[in-house]
Amino acid sequence: MDFGDLADHFDGVAAKILSTVETVGRSSNQHELDGVKALQALFGRPTEKLFISTRFLLVSDDTDEPVAEDGTLTFYDARVNIPKRSEYRLYYPASVEAMKRAKPGDVVFIAKQRNGDALFIVAPSGSSIAAQLDWLFGTDVLEHRGFSVRSELETGHDSLSLTAMYLLDMLGIAIEPVNDDWLDRILAKFGPRFPTSAEFGAFARSTLPDLHPADDPDKVLMAWMEQEEILFRTLERHLATDTLDALYKDGHVDVDRFIEVSLSLHNRRKSRAGKGLENQLIALFDSLEVRHTFNPVTENRTRPDFIFPGISEYLDPGFPPLNLTMLGVKTTCKDRWRQVLSEAKRIEEKHLLTLESPISPAQTDEMKDHQIQLVIPRSLHEPYKQEQRQWIMSVNDFVTMTRERDQHGPAQAVLL
């Protein structure tokens, strides 16, 4: 699947772990990062102050949306009048919330966009989001001291995956389909409307007729998800064009309505991604004849995403608890993984499937302590550390386990 390349959006990126004197606090009031040669590779060697329009972002594992504000970075030579003694620095405004909250040990990513603007992203030390951005940008900052820089991104070297696309969405970088080859077929099927998630997921699967879950469940699930995302964004762009064009009149834009429409598009994407993953898993389990019940009601009116082999067995006090399995499903789990702890009380060990990659060792250790087992498509295992990869289950591992636990063999799945 083709979501383009990182180089379609960025010229280069620099990253470093913040020192005490680089953060705002009692120990420092300089509001600067040492420029060194690393940042010169990114911004050049200007003889006058270089002002860079910048979006400052504070990201964390606690929320889906970053704290964002627009401002300006200033890159300059503090010793411009001293021959052969250049000392470049990068100045950030003291009022920037991301740096007011930053602590020594946090990670900053400075990404130079193709239009000359920049993203200045602060991520907490030891967080999953810091590891994910390090993987996305290919900076390996967590393994180095000082700045880690990639000053010349090249097309073809950083192809974007579905997981990368989710990260860029969070940063406010729109990823659009590379072409509209599917649009006519989508409109012929559904017309100018958004179909239900189940309808659209089935259509996406129909466009990949040569894929069979029994051959490789992990590969097929990711292919289905990626294809659905490409098709959805193709349709979304087509339907949104007229809506957005209508907001412009006589050279002016209805700002309030524009914000409302933008939020609606953003929320639809997030909601659809979650429902899309659930529907593709239902189709996968059905194809593999893995018995399950989707979204049943259990104790205290909680609704786990999947119960295996089914809710009838779960409600039967004579059915062995060790033969029951619960699977929670979240495209990105953040700190929401704790929600599954209160679901399906008969099942002590919970399973959680996510497309988030990587997740910090601290968080996976906490999951282990709470008897939560991660299930992640195999293609997303690589960014994890070796000891984590040995513990994480693949989709195929999970399917094999549920079949071994099921004492009654294949049957029709129950949807409540």
Secondary structure, DSSP 8 states (H G I E B T S, - for coil): ----BGGGTEEEEEEEE--GGGSSBTTB---EEE-HHHHHHHH---SS-EEEEEEEEE--SS-SS-EEEEEEEEEEETTTTSTT---EEEE--TT-HHHHH--TT-EEEEEEETTS-EEEEEE-TT-HHHHHHHHHHT--GGGSSS-EEE----TTSSB--HHHHHHHHHTT-----S--TTHHHHHHHH-SS---HHHHHHHHHHT-TT--TTT-HHHHHHHHHHHHHHHHHHHHHHHHHHHHHTTEETTEE-HHHHHHHHHHHHHHHHHHHHHHHHHHHHHHHHHTT---EES---GGG---SEEES-HHHHH-TTS-GGG-EEEEEESS-TTGGGGGGGS-TT-SSEEEEE------HHHHHHHHHTTEEEE--GGG-TTS-HHHHHH-B-HHHHHHHHHHH-SS-----EE-
